[in-house]
Amino acid sequence: MTAQVTGPAAIEADLASVFDGANVTLLAVTAGVVALLLIVTYRSPILWVVPLLVVGVADQAAASAATHVLKAVGIPWDESTIGILSVLVFGAGTNYALLLISRYRDELRTHSSRHEAMALALRRASEAILASASTVVVGVLCLLLSAFPSTRGLGLACAVGVLVAMAFVLLVLPGALVLFGRWIFWPQVPREGQAVLADSRSLWRRIGDAVAAAPTAYIAGTLVLLAAMALGLTQLRSGLAPEDQFLETPEAITAAERLGESFPAGTSDPLVVVTRGDEAQVDELAAAVGDVDGVTQVTPVEPEGGIGQVQVVLQAEPGSDEAQAAVGEVRAAVEGYADTHVTGGDATALDEEEGNVRDRLVVMPLVLALVLLTLVGLLRSLLAPVILVTSVVATFCAALGVSWWLFTGVLGFGAIDAGMPLLAFLFLVALGVDYNIFLITRTLEEAREHGTRDGVLRALGATGGVITSAGILLAAVFAVLGVLPLVVLAQIGVVICIGVLLDTLVVRTVLVPAIVRVLGERFWWPRRVDHAGRHREDEPEPATV
C-alpha cells in the first residue's frame, strides 16, 4: 500500500520544506560566486578577500538587524525573505565595494600617500554610493504599500539590508584597505605617475569613441533592439497552478494528480462556502451552488456556533482557468446572502491575482516617481533623470519580454508567477539606476573640466570596467536564486540577471553615452554646467582679434 498526503496544507508544507537548509546553501553559493568573480575582476590572489569579508559580515549583520526591525514593528516575513535579503546585500554591497576600490586604485596613481588617496576616493565615490543606496532604499520601501504582509516584510528587510551594506562599505572597507597598503593590489600594484583610467585608451573608451562617431545611429539601433526584445510582453500569462510552483514535483502534487485520476480533479482542494446562518440557509446555499456549471459535488455541513459550511468540489483541475472561472460563478450564486464568503485554494489564488494587479498599479508608478525625485535632487536637473529612468524602464520591458520566451521555450514554464513582475521591476529599476548614477556622476565631474560631450567619454573609460564587473557580478548573484527548487525565485533570478546584463552592457555602455553626446550641455537642463577654461559646447567660439 502506498500512502501519500495532499491538500492545501500539504502543498504549503512542501513549499516550506524547500527552504530547509536553503539559506545556508544560498549563502554558500552566493559567497562562492562573488569570490570567483572578484578574483577574475582584480586578478589578485589577495585583494578579493577584503571586500568579501566585509560584505559577508555585513550580510550577517543585515539579517540580524532586519529580523529585529520586522519583529519590532510587527510585520511578518516568510522563508524567502532572508534568502532574497542575502542576495541583495551581497550584490549591492559588492557593487559599492567595486566602485570604491576602483576609485582608490585610480587615486593611488596620482598620490604618494595612500591615506590622501583613500580620503579623496571616499569623498568622490561616496556621493554615487549614497545616491545609489538611496534609490534602492526608497524603491524597496514602496513595498510597504503591498496588499501582502510577506511582501511588506521583504521591502522593509531589504531597506535595512542595503543601509547596512552601504555603512560597512563606507565605514569599514576604507580602513581595511588602507591598513594593508599598496601591496594589497599585488601583482598589479598602482604606482604614482601611472596614467589614470580617464586618460587611458581602455576598451570602454574605444567603445565610447565609436559611439561618439555616430550617436544617432546607435540610439536608433539600441531602441529597435530593446523594442524587439520587449515583444514577448504581448504573450505574457500570469498565475501558476499549485503543481507549477515547484521545479521538482513534491509528494503533495503527486498525490493530487493520482487522486484526480479516480475522482473529480477538485477533490484535493474543494471550495468552502462559509455563512453565518441556520441549517435552512445552509441548505439554500447548497442548492444554489449545486446549479453552477462545473460543480460536481456539494456537501452541506450543519452549523456550529452559528457558522455553517458548504463544501464544493469542482470538476476543473485546481489552479486552472476553468477553476477560477467557477469560483467567480459560485461567488455570484451566493452574492445575495449576508455574511457569506467563498474560500479555498482556487478562491485564494483568484484573490491573490487581484492583489498583485493592485500592487502593480500602486507600487510601480510610485517607485518610478520616487526614484525620479531622488535623481532630480542628486543631479539638480530635470531632463537627465527622465532620460535615465526611461532607459531603465525600457530595460525592464526588454528583459521581461525575452525572459517569457526563455520560460516557455527553454524552461517549460506555462506562466509567470503573479507577484514576480513587481519584484523584478523593483530590483531592476532600483539597481539599474545605480549604474547610470555611477556613470553620470562621473560625467558631471569630468564635464567641469572637459565639457559634457568629452566628459561622458572620459567617464565611460574610467567607470566602464568597474561597472561592467559590478553588473556581471550582480547578475550572477541573482541567478543563484535558481539553486532553490521554487519557480518564482528562479523566474525572479532570470529576469533580473538578463535585465542587469542588458543595462550594463547595452544601455549604460551605448544608449546613455550616445544620448549625452547628442544633447551635450542640454542633457543637464535646466542646470548649466560650466567647465574651467572653456566655453560651453553649445556656444560659438569667440572671434579671434
C-alpha positions as CSV (number, residue, x, y, z in Angstrom):
1,M,0.0,0.0,0.0
2,T,1.2,3.5,-0.9
3,A,0.1,6.3,1.3
4,Q,0.6,10.0,0.4
5,V,-0.7,13.3,1.8
6,T,-2.1,16.1,-0.3
7,G,-4.4,19.1,0.0
8,P,-3.7,22.8,0.6
9,A,-1.9,22.2,3.9
10,A,0.4,19.6,2.4
11,I,1.3,21.9,-0.5
12,E,2.1,24.7,2.0
13,A,4.3,22.2,3.9
14,D,6.1,21.2,0.7
15,L,6.7,24.9,-0.1
16,A,8.1,25.5,3.3
17,S,10.4,22.4,3.1
18,V,12.0,24.0,0.0
19,F,13.8,26.3,2.4
20,D,15.0,23.6,4.8
21,G,18.7,24.5,5.0
22,A,18.3,26.6,1.9
23,N,19.6,29.8,3.4
24,V,22.9,28.2,4.2
25,T,23.1,26.7,0.7
26,L,22.2,30.0,-0.9
27,L,24.7,31.9,1.2
28,A,27.5,29.5,0.4
29,V,26.8,29.5,-3.3
30,T,26.4,33.3,-3.4
31,A,29.7,33.8,-1.5
32,G,31.4,31.4,-3.8
33,V,30.2,33.2,-6.9
34,V,31.2,36.6,-5.5
35,A,34.7,35.3,-4.6
36,L,35.2,33.8,-8.1
37,L,34.1,37.0,-9.9
38,L,36.2,39.2,-7.6
39,I,39.3,37.1,-8.3
40,V,38.6,37.4,-12.0
41,T,38.0,41.1,-11.7
42,Y,41.1,42.0,-9.7
43,R,43.4,39.3,-10.9
44,S,44.9,39.3,-7.5
45,P,45.2,36.4,-5.0
46,I,44.8,38.7,-2.0
47,L,42.6,41.8,-2.7
48,W,39.3,39.9,-3.2
49,V,39.4,38.6,0.4
50,V,39.0,42.1,1.9
51,P,35.7,43.2,0.2
52,L,34.3,39.6,0.5
53,L,34.9,39.5,4.3
54,V,33.5,43.0,4.8
55,V,30.3,42.2,2.7
56,G,30.0,38.8,4.4
57,V,30.0,40.3,7.8
58,A,27.5,43.0,6.6
59,D,25.2,40.2,5.3
60,Q,25.1,38.6,8.8
61,A,24.6,42.0,10.5
62,A,21.8,42.8,8.0
63,A,20.0,39.6,8.5
64,S,20.0,40.1,12.3
65,A,19.1,43.8,12.1
66,A,16.3,43.2,9.6
67,T,14.6,40.4,11.6
68,H,14.8,42.5,14.8
69,V,13.2,45.5,13.0
70,L,10.4,43.4,11.5
71,K,9.7,41.9,14.9
72,A,9.6,45.3,16.5
73,V,7.1,46.8,14.0
74,G,5.0,43.6,13.9
75,I,5.4,42.9,10.2
76,P,5.7,39.1,9.3
77,W,8.1,37.6,7.0
78,D,8.4,34.2,5.3
79,E,11.2,31.7,4.5
80,S,12.2,33.5,1.3
81,T,12.8,36.9,2.9
82,I,16.3,36.2,4.4
83,G,17.4,34.4,1.2
84,I,16.5,37.3,-1.1
85,L,17.9,39.7,1.5
86,S,21.3,37.9,1.4
87,V,21.4,38.0,-2.4
88,L,20.6,41.8,-2.3
89,V,23.2,42.6,0.3
90,F,25.9,40.6,-1.4
91,G,25.0,42.2,-4.8
92,A,24.7,45.8,-3.7
93,G,27.5,45.7,-1.1
94,T,29.9,44.2,-3.6
95,N,28.9,46.8,-6.2
96,Y,29.7,49.6,-3.8
97,A,33.0,48.0,-2.9
98,L,34.0,47.7,-6.5
99,L,33.3,51.3,-7.1
100,L,35.3,52.5,-4.1
101,I,38.2,50.2,-4.7
102,S,38.4,51.3,-8.4
103,R,38.5,54.9,-7.4
104,Y,41.0,54.3,-4.7
105,R,43.3,52.5,-7.1
106,D,43.0,55.3,-9.6
107,E,43.8,57.9,-6.9
108,L,46.9,55.9,-5.9
109,R,48.3,56.7,-9.3
110,T,48.3,60.4,-8.6
111,H,49.1,60.5,-4.8
112,S,52.1,59.2,-2.9
113,S,50.1,58.9,0.4
114,R,47.6,56.1,0.5
115,H,45.7,58.0,3.2
116,E,45.2,61.0,1.0
117,A,44.3,58.8,-2.0
118,M,41.6,57.0,0.1
119,A,40.3,60.3,1.5
120,L,39.8,61.6,-2.0
121,A,38.4,58.4,-3.4
122,L,36.0,58.1,-0.5
123,R,34.8,61.7,-0.9
124,R,34.2,61.2,-4.6
125,A,32.8,57.7,-4.6
126,S,30.6,58.3,-1.5
127,E,28.3,60.7,-3.5
128,A,27.5,58.0,-6.0
129,I,27.2,55.2,-3.4
130,L,24.9,57.3,-1.2
131,A,22.7,58.2,-4.2
132,S,22.6,54.6,-5.3
133,A,21.7,53.3,-1.9
134,S,19.0,56.0,-1.6
135,T,17.3,54.9,-4.8
136,V,17.3,51.3,-3.7
137,V,16.0,52.1,-0.2
138,V,13.3,54.4,-1.5
139,G,12.3,51.8,-4.0
140,V,12.0,48.8,-1.7
141,L,10.2,50.8,0.9
142,C,7.4,51.2,-1.6
143,L,6.6,47.5,-0.9
144,L,5.2,48.6,2.4
145,L,2.1,49.5,0.4
146,S,1.6,46.0,-0.8
147,A,-1.5,44.1,-0.1
148,F,0.5,41.1,1.1
149,P,2.2,41.1,4.6
150,S,5.1,38.9,3.5
151,T,5.8,41.4,0.6
152,R,5.8,44.3,3.1
153,G,8.2,42.4,5.3
154,L,10.5,41.8,2.3
155,G,10.5,45.5,1.5
156,L,11.4,46.6,5.0
157,A,14.1,43.9,5.3
158,C,15.7,44.9,2.0
159,A,15.8,48.5,3.0
160,V,17.6,47.6,6.3
161,G,20.0,45.4,4.4
162,V,21.0,48.0,1.8
163,L,21.7,50.5,4.6
164,V,23.8,48.1,6.5
165,A,25.8,47.1,3.3
166,M,26.4,50.8,2.5
167,A,27.5,51.5,6.0
168,F,30.1,48.7,6.0
169,V,31.5,49.7,2.6
170,L,31.8,53.4,3.6
171,L,32.9,52.9,7.2
172,V,34.8,49.6,7.4
173,L,36.2,48.9,4.0
174,P,38.3,52.1,3.6
175,G,40.2,51.4,6.8
176,A,40.8,47.8,5.9
177,L,42.2,48.7,2.5
178,V,44.5,51.5,3.9
179,L,45.7,49.2,6.6
180,F,47.2,46.8,4.1
181,G,48.9,49.4,2.0
182,R,49.5,49.3,-1.8
183,W,50.7,45.7,-1.8
184,I,47.1,44.5,-1.4
185,F,46.8,45.0,-5.2
186,W,49.7,42.7,-6.0
187,P,50.7,41.8,-8.6
188,Q,49.2,44.9,-10.3
189,V,50.3,47.4,-7.7
190,P,49.3,51.0,-8.7
191,R,52.3,53.4,-8.7
192,E,52.3,57.2,-8.6
193,G,52.7,58.6,-12.0
194,Q,50.8,55.9,-13.9
195,A,48.0,57.0,-16.2
196,V,44.6,57.3,-14.7
197,L,41.7,55.4,-16.2
198,A,40.0,58.5,-17.7
199,D,43.2,59.2,-19.7
200,S,43.7,55.7,-20.8
201,R,42.7,54.0,-24.1
202,S,40.7,51.3,-22.4
203,L,38.2,49.1,-24.3
204,W,35.4,51.2,-22.9
205,R,36.9,54.4,-24.1
206,R,37.3,52.9,-27.6
207,I,33.6,51.8,-27.5
208,G,32.8,55.4,-26.4
209,D,34.7,56.8,-29.3
210,A,32.8,54.5,-31.8
211,V,29.5,55.6,-30.3
212,A,30.6,59.3,-30.5
213,A,31.2,58.9,-34.2
214,A,27.6,58.1,-35.0
215,P,25.5,58.7,-31.8
216,T,22.1,59.0,-33.6
217,A,22.6,55.6,-35.4
218,Y,23.5,53.9,-32.1
219,I,20.4,55.4,-30.4
220,A,18.1,54.2,-33.1
221,G,19.7,50.7,-33.3
222,T,19.6,50.2,-29.5
223,L,15.9,51.3,-29.3
224,V,15.0,48.9,-32.1
225,L,16.8,46.1,-30.3
226,L,15.0,46.8,-27.0
227,A,11.6,47.1,-28.7
228,A,12.2,43.7,-30.4
229,M,13.1,42.1,-27.2
230,A,10.0,43.5,-25.5
231,L,7.6,41.9,-27.9
232,G,7.4,38.9,-25.6
233,L,5.3,41.1,-23.3
234,T,2.4,40.7,-25.7
235,Q,2.3,36.9,-24.8
236,L,2.6,37.1,-21.0
237,R,0.4,34.8,-19.0
238,S,0.5,35.0,-15.2
239,G,-0.7,32.7,-12.4
240,L,0.9,29.5,-11.5
241,A,-1.1,26.4,-10.7
242,P,0.0,24.5,-7.5
243,E,1.8,21.9,-9.5
244,D,3.7,24.6,-11.5
245,Q,5.2,26.2,-8.4
246,F,7.9,23.6,-8.0
247,L,10.9,22.7,-10.2
248,E,10.8,19.2,-8.6
249,T,7.4,17.6,-8.1
250,P,6.8,17.0,-4.3
251,E,4.5,14.4,-2.7
252,A,1.5,16.7,-2.3
253,I,1.4,17.3,-6.1
254,T,1.9,13.7,-7.0
255,A,-0.9,12.6,-4.6
256,A,-3.2,15.2,-6.0
257,E,-2.6,14.1,-9.6
258,R,-3.2,10.5,-8.6
259,L,-6.4,11.5,-6.8
260,G,-7.6,13.3,-9.9
261,E,-7.3,10.1,-12.0
262,S,-10.1,8.4,-10.0
263,F,-12.1,11.4,-8.6
264,P,-13.1,14.9,-9.7
265,A,-9.9,17.0,-10.0
266,G,-11.1,19.4,-7.4
267,T,-11.4,16.7,-4.7
268,S,-8.0,17.5,-3.2
269,D,-8.8,21.2,-2.7
270,P,-12.6,21.9,-2.6
271,L,-14.1,25.3,-2.3
272,V,-15.8,26.1,1.0
273,V,-18.8,28.4,1.3
274,V,-18.9,29.8,4.8
275,T,-22.0,31.5,6.1
276,R,-23.5,32.9,9.3
277,G,-26.9,31.3,9.4
278,D,-29.1,28.4,10.3
279,E,-29.4,25.0,8.7
280,A,-32.1,26.2,6.4
281,Q,-29.8,28.8,4.9
282,V,-27.0,26.3,4.5
283,D,-29.4,24.1,2.5
284,E,-30.4,27.0,0.4
285,L,-26.8,27.8,-0.4
286,A,-26.1,24.2,-1.2
287,A,-29.0,24.2,-3.7
288,A,-27.8,27.5,-5.3
289,V,-24.2,26.4,-5.6
290,G,-25.3,22.9,-7.0
291,D,-26.7,24.6,-10.1
292,V,-23.4,26.2,-11.0
293,D,-21.7,24.7,-14.1
294,G,-18.5,22.8,-13.2
295,V,-19.7,21.8,-9.7
296,T,-19.7,18.1,-9.3
297,Q,-20.4,17.6,-5.6
298,V,-22.0,19.7,-2.9
299,T,-21.9,18.8,0.8
300,P,-23.7,20.9,3.4
301,V,-22.3,21.0,6.9
302,E,-24.6,21.7,9.8
303,P,-23.9,25.0,11.6
304,E,-21.8,25.0,14.7
305,G,-21.8,28.1,16.8
306,G,-23.9,29.9,14.2
307,I,-21.4,29.2,11.4
308,G,-22.3,26.8,8.6
309,Q,-20.4,25.4,5.6
310,V,-21.0,24.1,2.1
311,Q,-18.1,22.1,0.7
312,V,-18.0,22.3,-3.1
313,V,-15.9,20.0,-5.3
314,L,-15.2,21.3,-8.8
315,Q,-14.6,19.2,-11.9
316,A,-11.8,21.5,-13.1
317,E,-8.2,21.0,-12.0
318,P,-7.1,23.3,-9.2
319,G,-5.3,26.3,-10.5
320,S,-6.7,26.1,-14.0
321,D,-8.6,29.0,-15.7
322,E,-11.7,26.9,-15.6
323,A,-11.4,26.5,-11.8
324,Q,-11.0,30.3,-11.3
325,A,-14.0,30.9,-13.6
326,A,-16.0,28.5,-11.5
327,V,-15.0,30.4,-8.3
328,G,-16.5,33.6,-9.8
329,E,-19.7,31.8,-10.7
330,V,-20.0,30.3,-7.2
331,R,-19.5,33.7,-5.6
332,A,-22.1,35.2,-7.9
333,A,-24.6,32.4,-6.9
334,V,-24.2,33.3,-3.1
335,E,-23.9,37.0,-3.5
336,G,-27.4,37.7,-2.2
337,Y,-26.7,36.0,1.2
338,A,-25.4,38.2,4.0
339,D,-22.1,37.2,5.9
340,T,-21.4,34.6,3.3
341,H,-17.9,34.1,1.8
342,V,-16.2,31.6,-0.6
343,T,-12.7,30.4,0.3
344,G,-10.4,27.5,-0.7
345,G,-7.3,27.2,-2.8
346,D,-8.7,28.5,-6.1
347,A,-10.6,31.3,-4.3
348,T,-7.4,32.3,-2.6
349,A,-5.4,32.2,-5.9
350,L,-8.0,34.5,-7.5
351,D,-7.8,37.0,-4.7
352,E,-4.0,36.9,-4.8
353,E,-4.1,37.7,-8.5
354,E,-6.3,40.7,-7.8
355,G,-4.0,41.8,-5.1
356,N,-1.0,41.5,-7.4
357,V,-2.7,43.6,-10.0
358,R,-3.5,46.2,-7.4
359,D,0.1,46.2,-6.2
360,R,1.5,46.7,-9.7
361,L,-0.9,49.7,-10.3
362,V,0.1,51.3,-7.0
363,V,3.7,50.4,-6.3
364,M,5.3,50.6,-9.8
365,P,4.3,54.2,-10.5
366,L,5.3,55.2,-7.0
367,V,8.7,53.6,-7.4
368,L,9.3,55.5,-10.6
369,A,8.2,58.8,-9.1
370,L,10.4,58.5,-6.0
371,V,13.5,57.3,-7.9
372,L,12.9,60.2,-10.4
373,L,12.7,62.7,-7.5
374,T,15.9,61.2,-5.9
375,L,17.8,61.7,-9.2
376,V,16.4,65.2,-9.6
377,G,17.8,66.1,-6.1
378,L,21.1,64.4,-6.9
379,L,21.7,65.9,-10.3
380,R,19.7,69.1,-9.9
381,S,18.3,68.5,-13.3
382,L,15.0,67.6,-14.9
383,L,15.9,66.2,-18.3
384,A,18.7,63.9,-17.2
385,P,16.7,62.0,-14.6
386,V,13.8,61.5,-17.0
387,I,16.2,60.0,-19.6
388,L,17.9,57.7,-17.1
389,V,14.6,56.4,-15.6
390,T,13.1,55.9,-19.0
391,S,16.1,53.9,-20.1
392,V,15.8,51.6,-17.1
393,V,12.1,51.0,-17.7
394,A,12.9,50.1,-21.3
395,T,15.5,47.6,-20.0
396,F,12.9,46.0,-17.7
397,C,10.4,45.6,-20.6
398,A,13.0,44.1,-22.8
399,A,14.3,41.7,-20.1
400,L,10.8,40.5,-19.2
401,G,9.9,40.0,-22.9
402,V,13.0,37.9,-23.6
403,S,12.5,36.0,-20.3
404,W,9.0,35.0,-21.3
405,W,10.4,33.3,-24.5
406,L,13.0,31.7,-22.3
407,F,10.5,30.5,-19.8
408,T,8.1,28.9,-22.3
409,G,10.6,27.8,-25.0
410,V,13.5,26.5,-22.9
411,L,12.5,26.1,-19.3
412,G,9.0,24.8,-19.9
413,F,7.0,27.2,-17.7
414,G,3.5,27.7,-18.8
415,A,3.1,31.1,-17.0
416,I,4.8,33.5,-14.7
417,D,4.2,33.9,-11.0
418,A,1.7,36.8,-10.5
419,G,4.0,38.5,-8.0
420,M,7.2,38.2,-10.0
421,P,6.9,41.2,-12.3
422,L,6.6,43.6,-9.3
423,L,9.7,42.3,-7.6
424,A,11.7,42.1,-10.8
425,F,10.7,45.6,-11.7
426,L,11.6,47.0,-8.3
427,F,15.0,45.5,-8.2
428,L,15.8,46.2,-11.8
429,V,14.8,49.9,-11.6
430,A,16.4,50.5,-8.2
431,L,19.7,48.6,-9.1
432,G,19.7,49.5,-12.8
433,V,19.6,53.2,-12.0
434,D,22.8,52.6,-9.9
435,Y,25.0,52.1,-12.9
436,N,23.6,55.2,-14.6
437,I,24.3,57.1,-11.4
438,F,27.9,55.8,-11.3
439,L,28.4,56.9,-15.0
440,I,26.6,60.2,-14.9
441,T,28.0,61.5,-11.6
442,R,31.5,60.8,-13.0
443,T,30.4,62.5,-16.3
444,L,29.3,65.6,-14.3
445,E,32.7,65.6,-12.5
446,E,34.6,65.4,-15.8
447,A,32.3,67.9,-17.5
448,R,33.6,70.7,-15.3
449,E,37.0,70.3,-16.9
450,H,36.3,68.9,-20.3
451,G,32.7,69.6,-21.2
452,T,29.8,67.2,-21.2
453,R,30.4,65.6,-24.6
454,D,34.0,64.8,-23.9
455,G,33.2,64.2,-20.2
456,V,30.9,61.3,-20.9
457,L,33.6,59.6,-22.9
458,R,36.2,60.1,-20.1
459,A,33.6,58.8,-17.6
460,L,32.9,55.8,-19.7
461,G,36.6,55.0,-19.9
462,A,37.1,55.5,-16.2
463,T,34.0,53.6,-15.0
464,G,33.4,51.1,-17.8
465,G,35.4,48.3,-16.3
466,V,34.2,48.6,-12.8
467,I,30.5,49.0,-13.8
468,T,30.7,46.0,-16.1
469,S,32.3,43.9,-13.4
470,A,29.6,45.1,-11.0
471,G,26.8,44.3,-13.4
472,I,28.1,40.8,-14.2
473,L,28.6,40.1,-10.5
474,L,25.1,41.3,-9.6
475,A,23.5,39.3,-12.5
476,A,25.4,36.2,-11.3
477,V,24.3,36.7,-7.7
478,F,20.6,36.9,-8.6
479,A,20.9,33.9,-10.9
480,V,22.0,32.0,-7.8
481,L,18.3,32.1,-6.7
482,G,17.8,29.3,-9.2
483,V,19.5,26.8,-6.8
484,L,16.2,26.8,-4.9
485,P,13.6,24.4,-6.5
486,L,10.9,27.1,-6.5
487,V,9.7,28.5,-9.8
488,V,9.0,32.1,-8.6
489,L,12.6,32.6,-7.3
490,A,14.0,31.1,-10.5
491,Q,11.9,33.5,-12.6
492,I,12.9,36.5,-10.5
493,G,16.6,35.5,-10.9
494,V,16.4,35.0,-14.6
495,V,14.6,38.4,-15.3
496,I,17.0,40.4,-13.1
497,C,20.0,38.6,-14.5
498,I,19.0,39.4,-18.1
499,G,18.0,42.9,-17.2
500,V,21.2,43.8,-15.3
501,L,23.4,42.4,-18.2
502,L,21.3,44.3,-20.7
503,D,21.5,47.5,-18.7
504,T,25.2,47.2,-18.1
505,L,26.4,46.1,-21.5
506,V,24.0,47.9,-23.8
507,V,22.0,50.7,-22.2
508,R,24.8,52.2,-20.0
509,T,27.6,51.5,-22.5
510,V,25.9,52.6,-25.7
511,L,22.5,54.2,-25.3
512,V,23.1,56.7,-22.5
513,P,26.5,57.9,-23.8
514,A,25.0,58.3,-27.3
515,I,22.1,60.4,-25.9
516,V,24.6,62.6,-23.9
517,R,26.7,63.1,-27.0
518,V,23.7,64.3,-29.0
519,L,22.4,66.6,-26.3
520,G,25.6,68.0,-24.9
521,E,25.1,70.6,-22.2
522,R,21.4,70.4,-22.7
523,F,21.4,67.0,-21.1
524,W,21.6,68.8,-17.7
525,W,18.6,71.1,-18.4
526,P,17.7,73.3,-16.7
527,R,21.1,73.1,-14.9
528,R,24.0,74.9,-16.5
529,V,27.4,73.2,-16.2
530,D,30.4,75.4,-17.0
531,H,33.8,73.9,-17.4
532,A,37.0,75.7,-16.4
533,G,38.9,77.5,-19.2
534,R,36.4,76.6,-21.9
535,H,33.2,77.8,-23.3
536,R,30.1,75.7,-23.1
537,E,29.8,73.4,-26.0
538,D,26.5,75.0,-27.3
539,E,28.1,78.4,-27.5
540,P,30.2,79.5,-30.6
541,E,33.9,80.2,-30.1
542,P,34.7,83.9,-29.7
543,A,36.1,85.6,-32.8
544,T,39.9,85.9,-33.0
545,V,41.1,89.5,-32.9
